[in-house]
Amino acid sequence: MSTADAPSRQVPAIPGPAPRLLCIQAPYYAAVVEGMRQGALEMATEAGATMETVDVAGAFELPAGLRLAIQSMEKGHTPWDGVLILGCVVKGDTDHYDHICREACSGVMNITVETGFPVGFGLLTVHSLAQAEERAAPGPHNKGKEAMFALLTQIALRRQWGLAQGSEA
């Protein structure tokens, strides 16, 4: 299993004020997504970050939720330093899985590349619920925790390069 091979990540150092984060989650597999959210929250708390959580209907809606969050900041909403995306898609007997996974992943990636906004991507695309539960279990290889590490690292880099609102290069 590749999860066992993944390195254990330490909380990255974040210069400046405590990060303000948004978690956009698709809780179709509620226990799995909650396990990942708890893993992410553990690392966020260690970093001194705060995290607000909102739900979307499913994985397909994750990119639209990300776009709406960015648009809300453009309209004057108190800015977040980054967004954590969480969800789970389990393969079934039809090709629906392939379409949902492809569109959710490419939608989030397109927005991230277009905007440069820090995003931690924690969408599990698995063949069984058992695989998802294993990846959402507490511990150093929790995929929510890994996505939070990626998000905090992006925020630190953005601040280091003077790209965050109020940062100094």
N, C-alpha and C positions, 0 to 999 in steps of 0.2 A: 504494500500500500504506500503510495507516495506521501500521504500525510505523515507517516512515521519518519520519513526521510527529511521532512522539512526542518529547517533550523529553528530552535527556540529563540524568539525575539525578545529583546529587552526594550523597555519604554524609551523611545527616542527623546532627546533633549529638545525642547521647543523654546526658542528665544521669544522674549516679549510676554505679553499678557496671556493668561490661560485661554486656550482655544475654546471657541464656542462652536459646537458641532450639531449637525442635523442628521438623524438616522431616518432614512426612508425605507420602510420595510413592507414586504408583501407576505403577510402571515398566513398563507394558505395552509402550510404545514406549521401550525402555531408552535408546537413544542420544539421543533427544529430551529425555527427562526428565533424563538426566545432564548434557546441555548446559545446561539451565535451572538445575539444581542448582549447577553450577560457576559460572554467572553470579551466582547468589544468594550463593554462598559467598564469591566475590570481594568483594562489597559488605559482607557480614557481617564478614569478616576485617578490612576497612578500618575498620569501626566498632568493632573490638575484641570482637565477639561470638563466642561458641562455638555450634556447631550440631550437634545429634544428629540422625540420620536413621533413620527406620523406613519399612518398606514395607507397603502394603496391597495386596490382590489387584488392584483396578482402581479406576477413577474413581468408580464407584457406592459404593465402601466408604470414600471420603475423609471424608464427614461423620461416619460412625460412628467412624473413627479419631480425628477431632477431638474428638468427644464422649468417647471413652475417655481421651484425653489429659487433658482437663479433669477428668473423674471421678477419674483417678489423683492429680491434684494435691489434689482435695478429700479424698482418703484419706491424704494426708500425703506423697506423692511429692515430691521436691525440685521446686519450681516452675520452670516455664519462664516467660519474660517474653512469649513469643509463639510462634505456630505458623505455619510456612510450608506451604502446600498446593501440591503440584506433580503434574501429570499431563497427559495428552493423549488426546483423543478425536478420531478421524478419521472423517469421514462415509463411510458405506458405502452399499450399495444398499437398505437397509431403514430403517424408522423407529426402530430401536434407538438410533441416534445421538441422536435428538431426546429420547427418554426418559432416557437416561443423562445427557446434558448438563443437561437441566432439573432432574432430581432431585439431581445432584451439586451444581449451583450453588445451588439453593434450600436444600438441606440445610445446606451450609456457611454460607450467609447467615443462615438461621434461627438457628443456634447462635451465630453471631457477634453478631447483634442481641440475642438473648436474654441472653447472658452479658457482652457488652461486651469479651470477651477479644480482644487484638490478633491478627489473622490477615492474612497476606499470601496473596492468592489467585492462584495461577499454574496454572490449569487451561486448557490450550489446547483450543479447540473449533474445529477446522479442517476444510476440505473436501479437503485432500490432505496426504500426508506431506511433500511439498516445502514447503508453507506452514509446517508444524510445524518442519521443519529450519531454515528461515529464521529463525523466531522463537526458536530455541534456539541459534543460532550465537553465538560469542563477539562481544562488542562492546557498545556503549552501549544498544542496543535489544533486548538479550536479555530475554525475558519473565520469566525467573526473577529476573534482576537487578531488573526493574521491580517484581515482587511483593515482593522483599526491601526495596526502597525504601519501599513502602507499609507493610510490617510495621514497619520501624524507625521510621517517622514516627508510627505509631499508638502504639508503645511510648514514644516521646519525649513524645507528648501525654498519655498515661496517667500518666506520671511527673510531668509538669508540673502536672497537675491533682490530684496526690496520690492517685491511684486504684491505683497499683501497690503490691504488698506491700512494706512497709518504706520507702515514699517519704514525703517530707514536702512538704506543700503550702505 
